[in-house]
Amino acid sequence: MILGNKFDHGAEAIMPTVFNLVPNSAKIMASSGVVTIRLIIRVSTAAHVKFPHCWRLGVN
């Protein structure tokens, strides 16, 4: 089953929260954040999900 845009929209919505997990002092939370980010980058087809630095710059 291919999720396509549905996955991209969901991934875009949770990315800020997931990025906040990475510097967490609890190793399991930091590890889960990194694993989630890797999965989203691997599966997502949308450039704005893969390149979040563009969010801050206002580049789409």
C-alpha positions in Angstrom: 0.0 0.0 0.0 1.4 3.4 -1.0 0.5 6.2 1.3 1.9 9.0 -0.9 0.6 12.5 0.0 -1.1 11.2 3.2 2.2 10.1 4.6 3.9 13.3 3.5 1.3 15.5 5.3 1.5 13.4 8.4 5.3 13.4 8.4 5.4 17.1 8.0 3.0 17.6 10.9 5.2 15.6 13.3 8.7 16.6 12.2 9.0 19.6 14.6 8.1 17.4 17.6 10.4 14.6 16.4 13.3 17.1 16.1 12.7 18.2 19.7 13.2 14.6 20.8 16.8 14.3 19.5 18.6 16.4 22.1 16.6 14.8 24.9 18.7 13.5 27.7 16.7 10.3 27.9 18.5 8.0 25.4 15.4 6.1 24.4 13.6 9.2 23.4 16.6 10.6 21.5 17.1 7.3 19.7 13.4 7.1 18.8 13.6 10.6 17.4 16.5 9.7 15.2 15.0 6.5 14.0 11.7 8.3 13.1 13.6 11.0 11.2 15.5 8.4 9.2 12.3 6.6 8.4 10.5 9.7 7.2 13.4 10.7 5.0 13.6 7.3 3.5 9.9 6.9 2.8 8.8 10.5 2.0 8.6 11.8 -1.5 8.1 15.5 -0.6 11.1 17.7 -0.6 9.6 20.0 2.1 9.5 17.0 4.5 13.1 15.9 3.6 14.6 19.4 3.9 13.2 21.0 7.0 15.8 23.8 6.9 13.8 25.2 4.1 10.9 25.7 6.5 12.8 28.3 8.4 14.0 30.0 5.3 10.5 30.1 3.8 11.7 28.2 0.7 9.2 25.7 -0.7 
